[in-house]
């Protein structure tokens, strides 16, 4: 089953390791690796299963708000074995 978690979350430096541990323990991967906030930190996350192929397109600086717009290309089709 395709799983996607997307959203804004403020993770402090001291909590970054905890988030990484939680994602790893559930076989999840956070794909955004460049700053998405005016203050030059990653605030917007795009999380999927670690086996999901995701291509995060280039992230432009914020224009209309203090966040950048994150766009990704990913295959959201379920494999036939998971059709119900």
N, C-alpha and C positions, 0 to 999 in steps of 0.2 A: 504494500500500500504506500502511495506517495504521501510523504509528510513534509510540511513546510511551516516554519515559524518565522514571521516577519514582524518587525516592529522596532520601536525606539526604547532603549533601556540605558540608563546611566549606570555604568559599572566602574567603581573606583579601582585604582591600581591594586589596593589590598584585596579586592573581591575578584579580580580578573582570574586568578588561579583557581578560585572556587568555581567560577562559571565554567572554566575550561574542564575541570574535573567532572562537573555535572554532565556537560556535553559528552565527554569521552565515555563516561559510565553508561550512557544511553545510545552510544554509537551515532552521535550527532556531530555536525561540523558547522561552524560559523564561517561564512564565506567572505564577508566584507573585511578588507584589510587596509583600506585607506580612510583617512578622516572624512566624516560626513557632517560635521558640525562646524559652525563658524569659529569656534575656539580650538579647532584642529584636533579633535579627538573623535573616536568612533562611537557614535551614539545609536546608529541605525544598524540593526542586525538582520541577517538572512541566514536562517538555520535550517538544515535539512539532514537527512540520514547521511552518514559519512560516505556511503556508496553512491549517492546521487551526484551526477555530473551537472555542475552549475558553472556558467560563465557570467561573472559579474561584469557588466559593461563599464567603460570608463565613467568615473564619478566626477561630475562637474561641481564647482564651488556652489554653495547655496545662493539662490537668487531671490525667491519670494518669501522665504522664511529663514530661520537659522539652521535648517537642515538641508542637506543635499537630497536629491531625488535618486534613489537607488533602483537601477533597472538590471534585471538578470535574464539570461536565456537558459532555460532548463527544459528537459523532457518530462512532461507531466503525465505521460500515458502510463497506465498500469500494464505490466506484462500480462499476457494471456493467462498465466497460471493464477493470477489474482482477480480475474474477472468473476463476478458472481451472477 
